[in-house]
Structure formats: C-alpha cells, structure tokens
Amino acid sequence: MNIELIAVGKTDMEEVASLVAMYARRINFYCKFSITTLPDVRNTRKLTARQQCTLEGESILRQITEGDYVVLLDEHGDEMRSIEFAEWIQKRMNSGIRRLVTVIGGPYGFSEAVYARANAKLSLSRMTFSHQIVRAIFTEQLYRAFAILNNDPYHHE
C-alpha cells in the first residue's frame, strides 16, 4: 500500500519540516510514503472562509484518483490510541487498498465536496494544533503504527 499525505500550505518552520522529513524517511522503510504540499490560496482577504475552503477543496480533489481511500485529518473524526491506529492501518492494508490518501486541510477545514469524497475522518486530538504541527504529529503516529505492527522497539506500553 502507498500512503500519501496531502497538506494545504507549506511549512515555514525548519524544525517542523525537519521532523516531518525524518519520520517520512522512517515510514518509507515500511511502505511507500509521500507528501504533497498544495499552495495556499492567494488573496484570502477578499474571500470568505467558505470560498477559501472551496478553492482549497478543488485543489485537494485534483490530487485524488477514483480508487484512493481518502482520510481527512479532522477535529470531528474518530479518535484512536496508537495501537488502535496501527490496527486500523493493518485493516486498510489487508483490504487491498492501493493508495491511502490522508489530507490536512487549510485553516477553515474542508469543503463539502472534500467531505463528500472522504472515506474516513480521523482526529489526532480534541485539542487544536496548527496545520504545521499536525504534519509532524501525524507522520510520527504513522511511523509509530508501523513500528507497532512490526514489533520494533519504538512504542512502549
């Protein structure tokens, strides 16, 4: 299974980018993992939040193909412990999914069209994190899931 992380907006914090790159390298030991960064919508001062979500949504949907399993990282999604997330990943791999696409939206979330296309929604926490930090948290959790599944000595419980 290939896993792709799609994120709206670039990371301007070197420390966060470094963490994401480190975990991405580690994840690639277990599966093909890639990150696609979509450009921020320009001239947002003239747009409503809904208009901005719609434009970001169009950009996100252009990256998704028909057979993709799409997971939104969303505050209203399902919350899981790390072991549960590892089991969730294992079920997706066993189901024959070729490409699992996880998506981090912009500051106002996702458009209705993106919600309609999604197969699942996951929440990393009930707390709110910046979109930059979410990348680091998610890639670390994805690496942790693969470490759990492979009995590597990374996760302790």
C-alpha positions in Angstrom: 0.0 0.0 0.0 1.2 3.5 -0.8 0.4 6.3 1.6 0.3 9.9 0.6 -0.1 12.9 2.9 -1.7 16.0 1.2 -1.3 19.2 3.1 -2.5 22.7 2.2 0.2 25.3 2.6 3.9 25.0 3.1 5.7 24.6 6.4 7.8 27.7 7.1 9.2 26.3 10.4 12.5 24.5 9.7 12.2 22.4 12.9 8.8 21.1 11.9 9.9 20.4 8.3 13.0 18.5 9.7 10.8 16.3 12.0 8.4 15.5 9.1 11.3 14.6 6.8 12.8 12.4 9.5 9.6 10.4 10.1 8.9 10.3 6.3 12.3 8.6 5.8 11.5 6.1 8.6 8.0 5.4 7.2 9.5 4.6 3.8 11.3 1.7 5.4 7.8 0.0 5.7 5.8 1.4 2.8 6.0 4.0 0.0 5.1 7.3 1.7 5.0 10.7 0.0 3.9 14.2 0.9 2.2 16.6 -1.4 2.1 20.2 -0.3 -0.5 22.3 -2.0 0.0 26.1 -2.3 -2.0 28.4 -0.1 -5.0 30.1 -1.7 -3.9 33.7 -2.6 -5.7 36.9 -1.8 -7.7 35.4 1.1 -8.6 38.8 2.5 -11.1 39.1 -0.3 -12.6 35.7 0.3 -15.0 34.3 2.9 -13.9 31.2 4.8 -16.3 29.1 2.7 -14.9 30.4 -0.5 -11.4 29.7 0.7 -12.4 26.1 1.7 -14.0 25.7 -1.8 -10.8 26.7 -3.6 -8.6 24.6 -1.3 -11.1 21.7 -1.9 -10.8 21.9 -5.6 -7.0 21.8 -5.3 -7.2 18.7 -3.0 -9.7 16.9 -5.2 -7.4 17.3 -8.2 -4.8 15.2 -6.3 -7.2 12.3 -5.6 -7.9 9.4 -8.0 -11.0 7.3 -8.2 -9.6 4.2 -6.3 -8.0 6.2 -3.5 -9.1 5.6 0.1 -9.3 9.2 1.4 -8.9 10.0 5.1 -9.4 13.5 6.4 -7.5 14.7 9.5 -10.4 16.5 11.0 -11.3 17.6 14.5 -14.6 15.8 14.3 -13.1 12.5 13.2 -12.6 9.3 15.1 -10.0 9.4 17.9 -7.8 6.3 18.5 -5.0 5.3 20.7 -1.7 4.5 18.9 -2.3 0.7 19.0 -5.8 1.2 17.6 -4.4 3.3 14.8 -1.9 0.6 14.0 -4.7 -1.9 13.8 -6.7 0.5 11.6 -3.7 0.8 9.2 -3.3 -3.0 9.2 -7.0 -3.5 8.2 -6.6 -1.0 5.4 -3.5 -2.8 4.1 -5.3 -6.2 4.4 -8.3 -4.8 2.4 -6.3 -4.4 -0.7 -6.3 -0.6 -0.8 -3.5 0.5 -3.2 -3.3 4.2 -2.1 -4.3 5.6 1.2 -4.5 9.4 1.0 -4.5 11.4 4.2 -5.4 15.1 4.0 -4.6 18.1 6.2 -6.9 21.0 5.1 -6.5 24.7 5.4 -7.3 26.9 8.4 -11.0 26.6 7.9 -11.2 22.9 7.4 -12.6 21.2 4.3 -15.2 22.0 1.6 -18.4 20.0 1.4 -17.1 18.3 -1.8 -14.0 17.1 0.1 -16.1 15.8 3.0 -18.3 14.0 0.4 -15.3 12.3 -1.2 -13.8 11.2 2.1 -13.9 7.5 3.2 -13.0 8.3 6.8 -12.2 11.1 9.2 -9.5 10.8 11.9 -8.9 13.2 14.8 -5.4 13.4 16.3 -6.7 15.0 19.5 -9.6 17.0 20.9 -7.1 19.9 21.1 -6.4 22.2 18.2 -3.0 22.2 16.6 -1.5 24.4 13.9 -1.6 22.9 10.5 2.2 22.8 10.5 2.4 20.9 13.8 -0.3 18.4 12.6 2.1 17.2 9.9 4.8 16.3 12.5 2.3 14.7 14.8 0.6 12.6 12.1 3.9 11.4 10.5 5.2 10.4 13.9 2.0 8.5 14.6 2.1 6.8 11.2 5.7 5.7 11.9 4.7 4.6 15.4 1.9 2.5 13.8 4.3 0.7 11.5 6.7 0.2 14.4 3.9 -1.4 16.4 2.9 -3.6 13.5 6.5 -4.8 13.0 7.2 -5.3 16.7 10.0 -2.7 16.5 11.2 -1.3 19.9 9.8 2.2 19.4 6.4 2.1 21.1 6.3 1.2 24.8 3.1 0.3 26.6 
